Amino acid sequence: MTWYNDKDMNQDIVKNIDSVQRRIVKACAASGRNPDEVKLLLATKTVPVARIKVALEAGYTLIAENKIQELKEKFEGLKELPHANHFIGHLQSNKIKEVLKYDVTCIQSLDRYDLAEKLHHRLLLEGRQMEVLIQVNTSYEESKYGVSPNDVLALVEKVSKLNTIRIKGLMTIGMLSNKAEKVRKCFRLLKEIQQKIISNNFDHVNMHELSMGMSGDMEIAIEEGATMIRIGTAIFGHRPTPDSFYWDENNRV
């Protein structure tokens, strides 16, 4: 049974993307930023291939999955259409081979050195490199993955020595709260960590990307420096399970 009703037409997806784009422009104007600095990543968890294709065919080709099973299920249906697929869910070390198999171009959820080391060894075997973002638990919530803010610099320094891994920035999930200042604090902290890493001038580390902000908090994220926002609900509609299912430690990939 699908979570879309019969009246939910595919053309709504393009309209919704246009609406999100207008939100980006407005948030950038309010914070004195250029909208071209903010990439729109479509979070396609639970979204059927047919609906993802609507977005791809409209030219919105940056997508992301949380679950490896969904990467696998959708791979054949999407491979003929040009797109870049990021992995934004928690990655277990025994699933690294599968992530690489399904043409993921960036892993946004690297949060520990043992995972980086295993990824490095697999990449060596395949003779390739991988772009990653370091996931930071800026809300300090036990239910979320991500390296502690206090440990980010040490992790970045160690991972930077693995020559198959290219660190391109940081990722965080803001606190799921209706209090804007609590959410803003998470994003502001990620920006501060980014600046600290830049000042350390680690070799082979590029801190350009700040992946933060989702459908409900994207404006705050943009105001605090997001270069990539991960939008699902505002484009594809509400899911049968809450967002917390995809970020909770009890729900593993």
C-alpha positions in Angstrom: 0.0 0.0 0.0 1.5 3.3 -1.0 1.4 6.4 1.2 0.3 8.6 -1.7 -3.4 8.8 -2.5 -4.8 8.7 -6.0 -5.2 12.5 -6.2 -1.5 13.1 -5.4 -0.3 13.9 -8.9 3.4 13.7 -9.9 3.4 17.3 -11.2 3.0 18.4 -7.6 6.7 17.4 -7.1 7.9 20.1 -9.5 5.6 22.7 -7.9 6.9 21.7 -4.5 10.5 22.0 -5.6 9.8 25.5 -7.0 8.2 26.4 -3.6 11.4 25.2 -1.8 13.6 27.1 -4.2 11.6 30.3 -3.4 12.1 29.6 0.3 15.9 29.3 -0.4 15.9 32.6 -2.2 14.0 34.3 0.6 16.2 32.9 3.3 19.3 33.9 1.5 18.0 37.4 0.9 17.2 37.7 4.6 20.8 36.7 5.6 22.7 38.5 2.8 23.7 35.3 1.0 23.7 34.3 -2.7 21.1 31.5 -3.4 23.7 29.9 -5.7 25.6 29.0 -2.5 22.9 26.6 -1.3 22.5 23.2 -3.0 19.1 21.4 -2.8 19.5 17.7 -2.0 16.3 15.7 -2.4 15.9 13.2 0.5 14.2 10.3 -1.2 13.7 7.8 1.6 10.5 5.8 1.1 9.8 7.7 -2.2 9.0 5.3 -5.2 11.3 5.3 -8.2 8.5 6.8 -10.4 8.3 9.9 -8.3 12.0 10.3 -8.0 12.2 10.2 -11.8 9.9 13.2 -12.0 12.4 15.3 -10.0 15.4 14.0 -12.0 13.7 14.6 -15.3 13.0 18.2 -14.1 16.7 18.7 -13.6 17.0 18.2 -9.9 19.6 15.5 -9.8 21.1 15.6 -6.3 19.4 12.9 -4.2 20.1 11.0 -1.0 19.0 7.8 0.7 19.1 6.8 4.4 18.8 3.1 4.0 21.0 0.7 2.0 18.1 -1.5 1.2 16.4 1.4 -0.6 19.6 2.2 -2.5 19.6 -1.4 -3.7 15.9 -1.5 -4.6 16.0 1.8 -6.6 19.3 1.3 -8.3 18.1 -0.4 -11.5 15.2 2.0 -11.9 17.3 5.1 -11.7 20.6 4.2 -13.2 19.7 5.4 -16.7 19.0 8.9 -15.5 21.9 11.2 -14.7 22.1 11.9 -11.0 24.3 12.0 -8.0 23.3 9.9 -5.0 24.5 10.7 -1.4 24.2 8.4 1.5 22.9 10.2 4.6 22.0 7.4 7.0 24.0 5.7 9.6 26.5 3.4 8.0 27.6 0.1 9.6 31.0 -1.2 8.6 29.6 -4.5 7.3 27.6 -2.5 4.7 30.4 -0.5 3.2 30.8 -2.8 0.2 27.1 -2.4 -0.6 27.2 1.4 -0.4 30.1 1.4 -2.9 28.3 -1.0 -5.2 25.4 1.3 -5.7 27.3 4.3 -7.0 27.1 6.6 -4.0 29.2 9.6 -4.7 29.4 11.0 -1.1 28.9 9.5 2.3 27.6 12.3 4.6 27.5 10.2 7.8 31.1 9.4 8.6 31.4 9.7 12.4 34.1 7.4 13.7 37.6 6.4 12.8 37.1 2.6 12.7 34.5 3.1 10.0 36.8 5.4 8.1 39.6 2.9 8.2 37.4 0.1 6.9 36.1 2.3 4.2 39.7 3.2 3.3 40.7 -0.4 3.0 37.7 -1.2 0.8 38.4 1.8 -1.4 42.0 0.6 -1.8 40.8 -2.7 -3.0 38.6 -1.1 -5.6 41.2 1.5 -6.6 38.9 4.5 -6.0 38.3 7.4 -3.7 35.2 8.6 -1.9 34.0 12.1 -0.8 32.7 12.2 2.8 31.2 14.6 5.2 31.8 14.2 8.9 28.6 13.9 10.9 28.5 15.9 14.1 26.0 15.4 16.9 25.5 19.1 17.6 22.4 18.5 19.6 24.1 16.1 22.0 21.1 13.8 21.9 21.8 10.2 22.7 19.2 9.1 20.1 21.4 10.5 17.3 24.6 9.4 15.6 27.5 11.7 15.0 30.8 12.5 16.6 30.8 14.7 19.6 31.6 18.3 18.9 34.6 18.0 21.2 36.1 15.2 19.2 35.6 16.5 15.7 39.0 18.0 15.2 40.8 14.9 16.3 38.7 12.7 14.0 39.2 15.0 11.0 42.9 15.0 11.5 43.1 11.2 11.6 40.8 10.6 8.7 42.7 13.2 6.6 45.7 10.8 6.6 43.7 8.2 4.7 44.4 9.0 1.1 41.3 7.4 -0.4 38.9 9.6 1.6 38.3 13.2 0.7 36.7 15.2 3.5 34.5 17.9 1.9 32.8 19.3 5.0 30.4 18.6 7.9 26.8 17.3 8.3 24.4 17.6 11.2 20.8 17.1 12.1 19.3 19.9 14.0 17.4 19.2 17.2 13.8 18.1 16.4 12.2 21.0 18.3 9.7 23.7 17.7 11.9 26.1 19.5 13.9 27.9 16.9 16.7 29.0 19.1 17.5 25.4 20.1 17.6 24.4 16.5 19.7 27.4 15.6 22.2 26.6 18.3 23.0 23.3 16.6 23.6 24.9 13.2 25.6 27.7 14.7 27.8 25.2 16.5 28.5 23.3 13.2 29.6 26.6 11.6 31.9 27.3 14.5 33.4 23.8 14.2 33.9 24.3 10.5 35.9 27.5 11.2 38.1 25.8 13.8 38.9 23.0 11.3 39.7 25.6 8.6 42.1 27.4 11.0 43.9 24.1 11.6 44.7 23.8 7.9 44.7 20.0 7.8 46.1 18.6 4.6 43.6 17.1 2.1 40.6 18.6 4.0 38.1 20.8 2.3 35.6 22.4 4.6 33.3 23.9 1.9 30.2 21.9 2.6 27.8 22.4 5.6 25.0 19.9 5.1 22.3 21.0 7.5 18.6 21.8 7.5 15.5 19.9 6.5 12.0 20.8 5.5 11.0 22.3 8.8 14.2 24.2 9.7 15.9 25.0 6.3 15.6 28.8 6.7 17.4 28.7 10.1 20.1 26.5 8.6 20.6 28.8 5.6 20.8 31.8 7.9 23.6 30.0 9.8 25.6 29.0 6.8 24.2 25.8 5.2 25.6 25.1 1.8 23.4 22.0 1.3 19.9 21.4 2.6 18.3 17.9 2.7 14.6 18.2 1.8 12.1 15.4 1.6 8.7 16.0 3.1 8.3 19.5 1.6 8.8 18.0 -1.9 7.5 14.4 -1.7 4.9 14.7 1.1 4.7 13.2 4.5 6.0 9.7 5.2 4.4 6.8 6.9 7.0 7.0 9.7 8.3 10.0 11.5 11.8 11.5 10.7 13.0 10.3 14.0 12.8 6.7 12.7 15.6 7.5 10.2 17.9 9.2 12.7 17.3 7.1 15.8 20.2 4.8 16.9 17.7 2.0 17.5 16.8 1.9 13.8 20.0 0.7 12.1 20.7 0.5 8.4 
